[in-house]
Amino acid sequence: MRLKNKILVIEDDMAISELLCMNLSAAGYEAAAAYDGVEAERLIMDHQDADLALVDIMLPGKDGFQLMEDFRKRKLPVIFLTAKGDVASKVKGLKLGAEDYMVKPFEILELLVRIEKVLERTGRAKRMMKIRDIEVDLVKHQVTKQGQYVSLKPMEYDLLVLLLRNRNVALSREEILNRVWGDDYMGESRTVDVHIGQLRKKLGLYDEIHTIPKLGYRLEEE
């Protein structure tokens, strides 16, 4: 069973493409790249098991809009990443079937959240997540370590999943609070520290969960 979602990156700017692929890999995804529309068609054929495509609109050879027919045939979800921020282009992209549309420049963390939501909405999100000897069953909401069940409180479980979905990404305490406890949470940010401490203790993730001074935490995995 493949534990990682595979994402196609179709972007003609090599620096942007490399940055996207690097961040996707760091966050626990598989990434494959193409730099023009013709190469993208081959990429789609070569990676029939892909789960999502990040697509620039202004591509050499065949633009992102023209590629949508190929994506529709494959039933492959698409997020457009483009400098074309006008309303007409957004409407066209969404009408052609794109799941989402982001205008450059954008924050990587926001992109990762949108990827996560599209994968969930389209039923392509992986049902299992793993780090070291720890497995998380996202259907059963169950965590095991070396095959043995580990009891986590609901917020501890949600925090672990958030960290796993953002591997090697620094998350601020405010971001963690918003995404785990919700925007209307009125308590102190110290609750994040307490729950992180419990995850480290229960799962032995002392070396993997790093404290980022004056910011928050990062789950690191090579």
Accessible surface in RSA format (square Angstrom, percent):
REM  Atomic radii and reference values for relative SASA: ProtOr
REM  Chains: A
REM  Algorithm: Lee & Richards
REM  Probe-radius: 1.40
REM  Slices: 20
REM RES _ NUM      All-atoms   Total-Side   Main-Chain    Non-polar    All polar
REM                ABS   REL    ABS   REL    ABS   REL    ABS   REL    ABS   REL
RES MET A   1   181.87  94.2  98.05  64.9  83.82 199.6  80.52  68.5 101.35 134.3
RES ARG A   2    71.59  30.1  54.49  27.8  17.10  40.7  47.72  65.2  23.87  14.5
RES LEU A   3    63.03  35.1  48.07  34.4  14.96  37.6  48.19  33.8  14.84  39.9
RES LYS A   4   100.44  49.0  98.50  60.4   1.95   4.6  50.25  45.2  50.19  53.5
RES ASN A   5     9.97   6.9   8.09   7.8   1.89   4.5   0.00   0.0   9.97   9.6
RES LYS A   6    26.80  13.1  26.80  16.4   0.00   0.0   5.19   4.7  21.61  23.0
RES ILE A   7     0.00   0.0   0.00   0.0   0.00   0.0   0.00   0.0   0.00   0.0
RES LEU A   8     0.13   0.1   0.13   0.1   0.00   0.0   0.13   0.1   0.00   0.0
RES VAL A   9     0.30   0.2   0.30   0.3   0.00   0.0   0.30   0.3   0.00   0.0
RES ILE A  10     0.47   0.3   0.00   0.0   0.47   1.1   0.00   0.0   0.47   1.3
RES GLU A  11     4.24   2.4   4.24   3.2   0.00   0.0   2.15   4.2   2.09   1.7
RES ASP A  12    60.59  42.4  40.40  40.2  20.19  47.7   4.13   9.7  56.45  56.3
RES ASP A  13    62.32  43.7  54.29  54.0   8.03  19.0  18.86  44.4  43.46  43.3
RES MET A  14   107.49  55.7 102.78  68.0   4.71  11.2  69.72  59.3  37.77  50.0
RES ALA A  15    72.86  67.0  59.45  91.7  13.42  30.5  64.45  90.8   8.42  22.3
RES ILE A  16    53.57  30.5  52.61  39.2   0.96   2.3  53.53  38.5   0.04   0.1
RES SER A  17     0.52   0.4   0.52   0.7   0.00   0.0   0.00   0.0   0.52   0.7
RES GLU A  18   102.07  58.6  95.10  71.9   6.97  16.6  36.34  70.3  65.73  53.7
RES LEU A  19    87.50  48.7  83.78  59.9   3.72   9.4  86.87  61.0   0.63   1.7
RES LEU A  20     4.24   2.4   3.95   2.8   0.29   0.7   4.12   2.9   0.12   0.3
RES CYS A  21    26.21  19.8  25.81  28.8   0.40   0.9  19.69  49.9   6.52   7.0
RES MET A  22   117.47  60.8 107.33  71.0  10.14  24.1  74.47  63.3  43.00  57.0
RES ASN A  23    28.89  19.9  28.30  27.3   0.60   1.4   2.15   5.2  26.75  25.9
RES LEU A  24     1.77   1.0   1.77   1.3   0.00   0.0   1.77   1.2   0.00   0.0
RES SER A  25    62.10  52.5  49.15  65.6  12.95  29.8  31.33  66.7  30.77  43.1
RES ALA A  26    31.04  28.5  22.75  35.1   8.29  18.9  29.86  42.0   1.19   3.1
RES ALA A  27     3.91   3.6   0.00   0.0   3.91   8.9   0.00   0.0   3.91  10.4
RES GLY A  28    14.76  18.2   0.00   N/A  14.76  18.2   6.01  16.5   8.75  19.6
RES TYR A  29    22.36  10.4  19.11  10.9   3.24   8.4  11.49   8.6  10.87  13.4
RES GLU A  30    60.42  34.7  55.74  42.2   4.68  11.1  28.06  54.3  32.36  26.4
RES ALA A  31    34.97  32.2   1.53   2.4  33.45  76.1   1.95   2.7  33.03  87.5
RES ALA A  32    16.57  15.2  10.41  16.1   6.16  14.0  16.57  23.3   0.00   0.0
RES ALA A  33    29.82  27.4  10.68  16.5  19.15  43.6  10.68  15.0  19.15  50.7
RES ALA A  34     0.00   0.0   0.00   0.0   0.00   0.0   0.00   0.0   0.00   0.0
RES TYR A  35    69.97  32.7  67.15  38.2   2.82   7.3  43.96  33.0  26.01  32.1
RES ASP A  36    41.38  29.0  41.38  41.2   0.00   0.0   6.18  14.5  35.20  35.1
RES GLY A  37     0.00   0.0   0.00   N/A   0.00   0.0   0.00   0.0   0.00   0.0
RES VAL A  38    76.40  50.3  75.98  68.8   0.42   1.0  75.98  66.0   0.42   1.1
RES GLU A  39    51.06  29.3  50.72  38.4   0.34   0.8  13.33  25.8  37.73  30.8
RES ALA A  40     0.00   0.0   0.00   0.0   0.00   0.0   0.00   0.0   0.00   0.0
RES GLU A  41    54.06  31.0  51.57  39.0   2.49   5.9  18.61  36.0  35.45  28.9
RES ARG A  42   140.59  59.0 137.34  70.0   3.25   7.7  66.72  91.2  73.87  44.8
RES LEU A  43    18.24  10.2  15.93  11.4   2.31   5.8  17.89  12.6   0.35   1.0
RES ILE A  44     4.60   2.6   4.49   3.3   0.12   0.3   4.60   3.3   0.00   0.0
RES MET A  45   129.39  67.0 118.91  78.7  10.47  24.9  93.17  79.2  36.22  48.0
RES ASP A  46   109.81  76.9  77.25  76.9  32.55  77.0  21.78  51.2  88.03  87.8
RES HIS A  47    44.00  24.0  43.13  30.0   0.87   2.2  29.49  30.4  14.51  16.9
RES GLN A  48    95.11  53.2  80.10  58.5  15.01  35.7  53.29 113.4  41.82  31.7
RES ASP A  49    66.86  46.8  53.33  53.1  13.53  32.0  41.92  98.7  24.94  24.9
RES ALA A  50     2.33   2.1   0.00   0.0   2.33   5.3   0.00   0.0   2.33   6.2
RES ASP A  51    12.09   8.5  12.09  12.0   0.00   0.0   0.00   0.0  12.09  12.1
RES LEU A  52     0.00   0.0   0.00   0.0   0.00   0.0   0.00   0.0   0.00   0.0
RES ALA A  53     0.00   0.0   0.00   0.0   0.00   0.0   0.00   0.0   0.00   0.0
RES LEU A  54     1.68   0.9   0.34   0.2   1.34   3.4   0.62   0.4   1.06   2.9
RES VAL A  55     0.17   0.1   0.00   0.0   0.17   0.4   0.07   0.1   0.09   0.3
RES ASP A  56     7.44   5.2   6.18   6.2   1.26   3.0   0.11   0.3   7.33   7.3
RES ILE A  57     4.59   2.6   4.59   3.4   0.00   0.0   4.59   3.3   0.00   0.0
RES MET A  58    98.41  51.0  87.07  57.6  11.34  27.0  61.67  52.4  36.74  48.7
RES LEU A  59    16.49   9.2   0.00   0.0  16.49  41.5   1.85   1.3  14.64  39.4
RES PRO A  60    71.52  52.1  59.21  54.0  12.31  44.8  70.85  58.5   0.67   4.2
RES GLY A  61    72.80  89.8   0.00   N/A  72.80  89.8  26.96  74.0  45.84 102.7
RES LYS A  62    55.14  26.9  53.71  33.0   1.43   3.4  31.06  28.0  24.08  25.6
RES ASP A  63    45.81  32.1  44.31  44.1   1.50   3.5  11.42  26.9  34.39  34.3
RES GLY A  64     0.00   0.0   0.00   N/A   0.00   0.0   0.00   0.0   0.00   0.0
RES PHE A  65    23.05  11.5  17.34  10.7   5.71  14.9  17.55  10.6   5.50  15.7
RES GLN A  66   102.58  57.4  88.78  64.9  13.80  32.9  31.85  67.8  70.73  53.6
RES LEU A  67     0.00   0.0   0.00   0.0   0.00   0.0   0.00   0.0   0.00   0.0
RES MET A  68     4.21   2.2   4.21   2.8   0.00   0.0   4.21   3.6   0.00   0.0
RES GLU A  69    93.07  53.4  92.05  69.6   1.02   2.4  22.76  44.0  70.31  57.4
RES ASP A  70    31.77  22.3  29.63  29.5   2.13   5.0   4.34  10.2  27.43  27.4
RES PHE A  71     0.83   0.4   0.55   0.3   0.28   0.7   0.63   0.4   0.20   0.6
RES ARG A  72   120.74  50.7 103.43  52.7  17.30  41.2  59.87  81.8  60.87  36.9
RES LYS A  73   154.20  75.2 118.74  72.9  35.46  84.4  82.51  74.3  71.69  76.4
RES ARG A  74    47.93  20.1  37.40  19.1  10.52  25.1  23.34  31.9  24.58  14.9
RES LYS A  75   167.81  81.9 152.36  93.5  15.45  36.8 104.73  94.3  63.08  67.2
RES LEU A  76     7.95   4.4   0.09   0.1   7.85  19.7   0.72   0.5   7.22  19.4
RES PRO A  77    11.75   8.6   4.39   4.0   7.36  26.8  11.31   9.3   0.45   2.8
RES VAL A  78     0.87   0.6   0.36   0.3   0.51   1.2   0.36   0.3   0.51   1.4
RES ILE A  79     0.00   0.0   0.00   0.0   0.00   0.0   0.00   0.0   0.00   0.0
RES PHE A  80     0.00   0.0   0.00   0.0   0.00   0.0   0.00   0.0   0.00   0.0
RES LEU A  81     3.81   2.1   3.81   2.7   0.00   0.0   3.81   2.7   0.00   0.0
RES THR A  82     0.00   0.0   0.00   0.0   0.00   0.0   0.00   0.0   0.00   0.0
RES ALA A  83    62.79  57.7  41.48  64.0  21.31  48.5  41.96  59.1  20.82  55.2
RES LYS A  84    64.35  31.4  58.93  36.2   5.42  12.9  20.80  18.7  43.55  46.4
RES GLY A  85    34.72  42.8   0.00   N/A  34.72  42.8  14.22  39.0  20.50  45.9
RES ASP A  86    71.57  50.1  58.12  57.8  13.45  31.8  51.08 120.2  20.50  20.4
RES VAL A  87   111.61  73.4 108.49  98.2   3.11   7.5 108.49  94.3   3.11   8.4
RES ALA A  88    74.70  68.7  60.09  92.7  14.61  33.2  67.99  95.7   6.71  17.8
RES SER A  89     8.63   7.3   6.67   8.9   1.96   4.5   1.96   4.2   6.67   9.3
RES LYS A  90    75.15  36.7  75.15  46.1   0.00   0.0  25.53  23.0  49.62  52.9
RES VAL A  91    65.47  43.1  63.81  57.8   1.66   4.0  65.36  56.8   0.11   0.3
RES LYS A  92   105.52  51.5 100.68  61.8   4.83  11.5  58.68  52.8  46.84  49.9
RES GLY A  93     0.00   0.0   0.00   N/A   0.00   0.0   0.00   0.0   0.00   0.0
RES LEU A  94    89.19  49.7  75.16  53.8  14.03  35.3  75.39  52.9  13.81  37.2
RES LYS A  95   172.85  84.3 135.86  83.4  36.99  88.1  89.23  80.3  83.62  89.1
RES LEU A  96    49.82  27.7  45.58  32.6   4.23  10.6  48.32  33.9   1.50   4.0
RES GLY A  97    42.28  52.1   0.00   N/A  42.28  52.1  24.59  67.5  17.69  39.6
RES ALA A  98     9.09   8.4   0.00   0.0   9.09  20.7   0.00   0.0   9.09  24.1
RES GLU A  99    61.54  35.3  42.34  32.0  19.20  45.7   4.87   9.4  56.67  46.3
RES ASP A 100    29.74  20.8  28.61  28.5   1.12   2.7   3.60   8.5  26.14  26.1
RES TYR A 101    17.55   8.2   4.82   2.7  12.72  33.1   4.82   3.6  12.72  15.7
RES MET A 102     7.14   3.7   3.88   2.6   3.26   7.8   7.14   6.1   0.00   0.0
RES VAL A 103    51.24  33.7  39.88  36.1  11.36  27.4  39.88  34.7  11.36  30.8
RES LYS A 104    43.06  21.0  30.72  18.9  12.34  29.4  22.12  19.9  20.95  22.3
RES PRO A 105   136.18  99.2 113.94 103.9  22.24  80.8 118.61  97.9  17.56 109.2
RES PHE A 106    44.36  22.2  14.69   9.1  29.67  77.2  23.72  14.4  20.64  59.1
RES GLU A 107   125.92  72.3 124.19  94.0   1.74   4.1  42.93  83.0  83.00  67.8
RES ILE A 108    37.53  21.4  34.55  25.7   2.98   7.2  34.55  24.9   2.98   8.1
RES LEU A 109    44.43  24.7  41.53  29.7   2.90   7.3  41.53  29.2   2.90   7.8
RES GLU A 110    73.28  42.1  67.07  50.7   6.21  14.8  32.02  61.9  41.26  33.7
RES LEU A 111     1.64   0.9   1.64   1.2   0.00   0.0   1.64   1.2   0.00   0.0
RES LEU A 112     4.18   2.3   2.33   1.7   1.85   4.7   2.65   1.9   1.53   4.1
RES VAL A 113    36.08  23.7  35.87  32.5   0.21   0.5  36.08  31.3   0.00   0.0
RES ARG A 114    71.66  30.1  69.87  35.6   1.78   4.2  14.78  20.2  56.87  34.5
RES ILE A 115     0.00   0.0   0.00   0.0   0.00   0.0   0.00   0.0   0.00   0.0
RES GLU A 116    18.49  10.6  16.76  12.7   1.74   4.1   5.08   9.8  13.41  10.9
RES LYS A 117   103.18  50.3 101.17  62.1   2.01   4.8  58.30  52.5  44.88  47.8
RES VAL A 118     0.96   0.6   0.96   0.9   0.00   0.0   0.96   0.8   0.00   0.0
RES LEU A 119     3.65   2.0   3.65   2.6   0.00   0.0   3.65   2.6   0.00   0.0
RES GLU A 120    70.84  40.7  49.44  37.4  21.40  51.0  27.97  54.1  42.88  35.0
RES ARG A 121   143.61  60.3 105.51  53.8  38.10  90.7  76.19 104.1  67.42  40.9
RES THR A 122    45.84  32.6  16.23  16.5  29.61  70.6  25.60  34.4  20.25  30.6
RES GLY A 123    49.23  60.7   0.00   N/A  49.23  60.7  22.83  62.6  26.40  59.1
RES ARG A 124    60.77  25.5  50.83  25.9   9.94  23.7  19.47  26.6  41.30  25.0
RES ALA A 125    15.14  13.9   9.91  15.3   5.23  11.9   9.94  14.0   5.20  13.8
RES LYS A 126    47.49  23.2  43.23  26.5   4.26  10.1  19.16  17.2  28.33  30.2
RES ARG A 127   119.80  50.3 115.64  58.9   4.16   9.9  48.15  65.8  71.65  43.4
RES MET A 128    37.49  19.4  36.47  24.1   1.01   2.4  29.78  25.3   7.71  10.2
RES MET A 129    22.71  11.8  20.46  13.5   2.25   5.4  22.20  18.9   0.51   0.7
RES LYS A 130    86.31  42.1  77.53  47.6   8.77  20.9  27.35  24.6  58.96  62.8
RES ILE A 131     3.45   2.0   2.62   2.0   0.83   2.0   3.45   2.5   0.00   0.0
RES ARG A 132   110.18  46.3  79.28  40.4  30.91  73.6  68.96  94.2  41.22  25.0
RES ASP A 133    43.30  30.3  31.04  30.9  12.27  29.0  31.52  74.2  11.79  11.8
RES ILE A 134     0.08   0.0   0.00   0.0   0.08   0.2   0.00   0.0   0.08   0.2
RES GLU A 135    65.41  37.6  64.48  48.8   0.94   2.2  10.68  20.7  54.73  44.7
RES VAL A 136     0.21   0.1   0.21   0.2   0.00   0.0   0.21   0.2   0.00   0.0
RES ASP A 137    27.73  19.4  27.21  27.1   0.52   1.2   6.81  16.0  20.92  20.9
RES LEU A 138    28.99  16.1  16.27  11.6  12.71  32.0  16.50  11.6  12.48  33.6
RES VAL A 139   100.24  66.0  75.70  68.5  24.54  59.1  80.38  69.8  19.86  53.9
RES LYS A 140   144.71  70.6 116.52  71.5  28.19  67.1  69.47  62.5  75.24  80.1
RES HIS A 141   119.19  65.1  98.63  68.6  20.56  52.6  59.85  61.7  59.34  69.1
RES GLN A 142    69.88  39.1  68.29  49.9   1.59   3.8   2.88   6.1  67.00  50.8
RES VAL A 143     2.69   1.8   1.73   1.6   0.96   2.3   1.73   1.5   0.96   2.6
RES THR A 144    30.48  21.7  30.30  30.7   0.18   0.4  22.30  29.9   8.18  12.4
RES LYS A 145    48.65  23.7  45.49  27.9   3.15   7.5  40.89  36.8   7.75   8.3
RES GLN A 146   138.83  77.6 108.57  79.3  30.26  72.0  36.04  76.7 102.79  78.0
RES GLY A 147    63.00  77.7   0.00   N/A  63.00  77.7  32.50  89.2  30.50  68.3
RES GLN A 148   128.74  72.0 127.77  93.4   0.97   2.3  44.76  95.3  83.98  63.7
RES TYR A 149   140.17  65.4 112.54  64.0  27.63  71.9  78.08  58.7  62.10  76.5
RES VAL A 150    24.11  15.9  18.97  17.2   5.14  12.4  22.51  19.6   1.59   4.3
RES SER A 151    73.24  61.9  65.68  87.7   7.56  17.4  32.77  69.8  40.46  56.7
RES LEU A 152    27.24  15.2   2.94   2.1  24.30  61.1   3.67   2.6  23.58  63.4
RES LYS A 153   131.92  64.4 128.32  78.7   3.60   8.6  74.17  66.8  57.74  61.5
RES PRO A 154   107.07  78.0  98.24  89.6   8.82  32.1 106.69  88.1   0.38   2.3
RES MET A 155    66.46  34.4  66.02  43.7   0.44   1.0  65.67  55.8   0.79   1.0
RES GLU A 156     2.40   1.4   2.40   1.8   0.00   0.0   0.02   0.0   2.38   1.9
RES TYR A 157    16.41   7.7  16.41   9.3   0.00   0.0  15.63  11.7   0.78   1.0
RES ASP A 158    57.53  40.3  52.47  52.2   5.07  12.0  12.24  28.8  45.29  45.2
RES LEU A 159     0.00   0.0   0.00   0.0   0.00   0.0   0.00   0.0   0.00   0.0
RES LEU A 160     0.06   0.0   0.06   0.0   0.00   0.0   0.06   0.0   0.00   0.0
RES VAL A 161    13.38   8.8  13.38  12.1   0.00   0.0  13.38  11.6   0.00   0.0
RES LEU A 162    12.35   6.9   9.46   6.8   2.89   7.3  12.07   8.5   0.28   0.8
RES LEU A 163     0.93   0.5   0.72   0.5   0.21   0.5   0.90   0.6   0.03   0.1
RES LEU A 164     0.28   0.2   0.04   0.0   0.24   0.6   0.04   0.0   0.24   0.7
RES ARG A 165    49.13  20.6  42.38  21.6   6.75  16.1  10.80  14.8  38.33  23.2
RES ASN A 166     1.25   0.9   1.01   1.0   0.24   0.6   0.00   0.0   1.25   1.2
RES ARG A 167    23.27   9.8  23.27  11.9   0.00   0.0   3.64   5.0  19.62  11.9
RES ASN A 168    47.49  32.8  28.43  27.5  19.07  45.9  12.60  30.3  34.89  33.7
RES VAL A 169    22.00  14.5  18.45  16.7   3.55   8.6  21.57  18.7   0.44   1.2
RES ALA A 170    39.26  36.1  21.70  33.5  17.55  39.9  21.70  30.6  17.55  46.5
RES LEU A 171     0.45   0.3   0.37   0.3   0.08   0.2   0.45   0.3   0.00   0.0
RES SER A 172    25.05  21.2  21.67  28.9   3.38   7.8  12.74  27.1  12.31  17.2
RES ARG A 173    47.92  20.1  47.92  24.4   0.00   0.0  13.08  17.9  34.85  21.1
RES GLU A 174   108.22  62.1 106.71  80.7   1.51   3.6  60.61 117.2  47.61  38.9
RES GLU A 175    42.46  24.4  40.29  30.5   2.17   5.2   5.47  10.6  36.99  30.2
RES ILE A 176     0.00   0.0   0.00   0.0   0.00   0.0   0.00   0.0   0.00   0.0
RES LEU A 177    20.31  11.3  20.31  14.5   0.00   0.0  20.31  14.3   0.00   0.0
RES ASN A 178    73.52  50.7  63.31  61.2  10.21  24.6   7.42  17.9  66.10  63.9
RES ARG A 179    69.39  29.1  32.10  16.4  37.29  88.8  29.14  39.8  40.25  24.4
RES VAL A 180    18.09  11.9   1.71   1.5  16.38  39.5   3.26   2.8  14.83  40.2
RES TRP A 181    35.57  14.3  15.34   7.4  20.23  47.5   7.86   4.2  27.71  45.0
RES GLY A 182    24.47  30.2   0.00   N/A  24.47  30.2  22.63  62.1   1.85   4.1
RES ASP A 183   128.24  89.8  96.74  96.3  31.51  74.5  37.28  87.7  90.96  90.7
RES ASP A 184   118.45  83.0 100.23  99.8  18.22  43.1  47.65 112.1  70.80  70.6
RES TYR A 185    72.88  34.0  49.08  27.9  23.80  61.9  42.24  31.7  30.63  37.8
RES MET A 186   177.08  91.7 142.80  94.5  34.28  81.6 123.55 105.0  53.53  70.9
RES GLY A 187    41.52  51.2   0.00   N/A  41.52  51.2  23.09  63.4  18.43  41.3
RES GLU A 188   132.51  76.1 123.41  93.4   9.10  21.7  55.55 107.5  76.96  62.8
RES SER A 189    44.14  37.3  38.33  51.2   5.81  13.4   8.61  18.3  35.54  49.8
RES ARG A 190   150.67  63.3 148.70  75.8   1.97   4.7  52.39  71.6  98.28  59.6
RES THR A 191    27.05  19.2  21.67  22.0   5.38  12.8  13.11  17.6  13.93  21.1
RES VAL A 192     0.00   0.0   0.00   0.0   0.00   0.0   0.00   0.0   0.00   0.0
RES ASP A 193    37.88  26.5  29.79  29.7   8.09  19.1  13.22  31.1  24.66  24.6
RES VAL A 194    72.79  47.9  63.99  57.9   8.80  21.2  71.31  62.0   1.47   4.0
RES HIS A 195    29.51  16.1  29.28  20.4   0.23   0.6  19.77  20.4   9.74  11.3
RES ILE A 196     0.28   0.2   0.28   0.2   0.00   0.0   0.28   0.2   0.00   0.0
RES GLY A 197    31.03  38.3   0.00   N/A  31.03  38.3  26.33  72.2   4.70  10.5
RES GLN A 198    64.70  36.2  64.70  47.3   0.00   0.0  10.71  22.8  54.00  41.0
RES LEU A 199     0.00   0.0   0.00   0.0   0.00   0.0   0.00   0.0   0.00   0.0
RES ARG A 200    47.30  19.9  47.30  24.1   0.00   0.0   9.83  13.4  37.47  22.7
RES LYS A 201   146.79  71.6 128.54  78.9  18.25  43.5  73.71  66.3  73.08  77.8
RES LYS A 202    67.58  33.0  46.21  28.4  21.37  50.9  42.32  38.1  25.26  26.9
RES LEU A 203     0.00   0.0   0.00   0.0   0.00   0.0   0.00   0.0   0.00   0.0
RES GLY A 204    25.44  31.4   0.00   N/A  25.44  31.4  16.04  44.0   9.40  21.0
RES LEU A 205     0.00   0.0   0.00   0.0   0.00   0.0   0.00   0.0   0.00   0.0
RES TYR A 206   134.93  63.0 117.86  67.1  17.07  44.4  97.66  73.4  37.27  45.9
RES ASP A 207   116.57  81.7 103.45 103.0  13.13  31.0  28.31  66.6  88.26  88.0
RES GLU A 208    27.93  16.0  27.14  20.5   0.79   1.9  10.38  20.1  17.55  14.3
RES ILE A 209     1.85   1.1   0.00   0.0   1.85   4.5   0.00   0.0   1.85   5.0
RES HIS A 210    68.17  37.3  64.17  44.6   4.00  10.2  42.62  43.9  25.55  29.7
RES THR A 211    67.88  48.3  48.51  49.2  19.37  46.2  39.89  53.6  27.99  42.3
RES ILE A 212    31.68  18.0  31.61  23.5   0.08   0.2  31.61  22.8   0.08   0.2
RES PRO A 213   110.19  80.3  91.64  83.5  18.55  67.4  98.20  81.1  11.99  74.5
RES LYS A 214   213.24 104.0 164.88 101.2  48.36 115.1 120.38 108.4  92.86  98.9
RES LEU A 215    70.41  39.2  65.43  46.8   4.98  12.5  67.04  47.1   3.37   9.1
RES GLY A 216     0.00   0.0   0.00   N/A   0.00   0.0   0.00   0.0   0.00   0.0
RES TYR A 217     8.83   4.1   8.83   5.0   0.00   0.0   0.00   0.0   8.83  10.9
RES ARG A 218    63.40  26.6  63.39  32.3   0.01   0.0   7.85  10.7  55.55  33.7
RES LEU A 219     0.51   0.3   0.05   0.0   0.46   1.2   0.05   0.0   0.46   1.2
RES GLU A 220    54.91  31.5  50.77  38.4   4.14   9.9  15.80  30.6  39.12  31.9
RES GLU A 221    64.05  36.8  49.28  37.3  14.77  35.2  25.65  49.6  38.41  31.4
RES GLU A 222   219.21 125.9 149.55 113.1  69.65 165.8  99.20 191.9 120.00  98.0
END  Absolute sums over single chains surface
CHAIN  1 A    11286.4       9170.2       2116.2       5983.5       5302.9
END  Absolute sums over all chains
TOTAL         11286.4       9170.2       2116.2       5983.5       5302.9
